[in-house]
Amino acid sequence: MSSWDRRIARASELLQSQSSAAELLKFYQRLVRFQKTVYESVASLTEHDVSSLVPHFTGLLTLVKEAGSPALKAAATELEQSSSQDRLELLTAVWQHQAESHELSAESLFFANALLQPFAEYLAEKNVSSTEASPPLCPFCGSKPQLAVLRPEGDGAKRFLLCSMCGTEWFFRRVLCPNCAEENKDHLPVFVAQEFDYVRVDACDTCHTYIKSIDLSKNGNAVPVVDELATVSLNLWAQENNYQKLQPNLFGV
């Protein structure tokens, strides 16, 4: 089973138990099926450039207008009027980490990231690298981490960060803030909700950011990127407690 199919299957499982995130998971399932087709299209190319993603805008806009949130539907209607050059400039700005300088909206970022993620994942899979250092940004594409993953090792678990763009995982020290490099454990509280005992909120009281960690030693069936999305209530709790997420997920939460 491909990583795309595992995400789709896990979303189906979580739909049965996470009613509060049901609508988001349903939309996510449809989006992942679309991203899978983009990935397969990228894999069939001999040369890889973000310009190859521009034709996929049409399918994405159609999908969003059918199943997206009101804000995304409005943005899709506006993007329908954009030129191919405008769409390429949007993709290029996000790919080159220039979103802030272009003052892109959350909705524009959604459309760009939805197309760039399968493109980046394909490229990252061709790049074999490992490091025992703890870089705060993805060693492949330079993006911020989406979440952390705790993988069983010996009697404990080893921590990895998962890239928000290309899905690369890289080793990261357990007691270290990926935002400000705080390493005093007294300033790095961990919060766990009873209903999601395998999902942690790893916070930092120095910079007031947090990152969610999916503990696979407690739940080996979890698919980190899907379970992070399904536990959006933890994001709301963290926000109410004055912690800002290090990197919003594809849906801006």
Steps between C-alpha positions, in 0.01 A plus 500: 500500500638840402537782751209676328275193538600466866391859562165440330443179699596662831264792435221245452585338833507831686171609349335232714635639827582868452161655427624850582742483207273304264446771239869583490592132462250449219644793309852381577423156354389653173800729496746214557346304213559806282856543630569137417416568134731802504778286650453236229507770234826641640651150514433455128705806405864490397564857617350655811406864527217669689359622167379143441254550786313791341261280294390325821350824632179430307433171678587647839270798452214268403558283806508796736184653354324168563628418848705783647422748775316824413830692512674252269203497261514879478874487435448232233248722320754783502785275385293380206551846351880487540737438211742209469782745570331615822464140611862423420613806698296380799654153488850642453468742792399223741756254362776756549382588855395850400139479616544763772660754270213448255244541783307194386170419666436174684274394213767568237746298707254211509478479121875528454584245770234254384679483164857534621482226764475204260761663275737545794433153643597340170826695484579427866454127452782510245727665754653252743658675798517468876642709779548471874503878530185686601433763233180701559412507128462215254844389378356438153276796413556744787135512614380508859389176668130419501520277807721263694494120495615278784615164366568202728867433567623270775310571820397847388431702189713709266372836382479609139357810337276469196530763226186699420586509129680186382424252779867440582566375853819591681639432846446767763599497865219430747572792736544787255259760364502489118412869489735678744739218601401517868639188672404555863240229561330718761408739219377223268171370642320206340121476500294189425121478484340185638304431182816520285765341720734441205494864381705754698518875495870580539504864608770756570451762770793701366365575152138392563483269202400135487523199276283190516671162538349169389631221722514183290624304801151548646299469179669318215195541275527877490593676177659816641381758248142369519486460878640850543212632293236292679602635841435864412337551841850491652598789275210704635599416857859607436385825341278575800806451720703754299713257301542557127550205269847485350360423156128485410395193307365505145165628625655787693442356850 
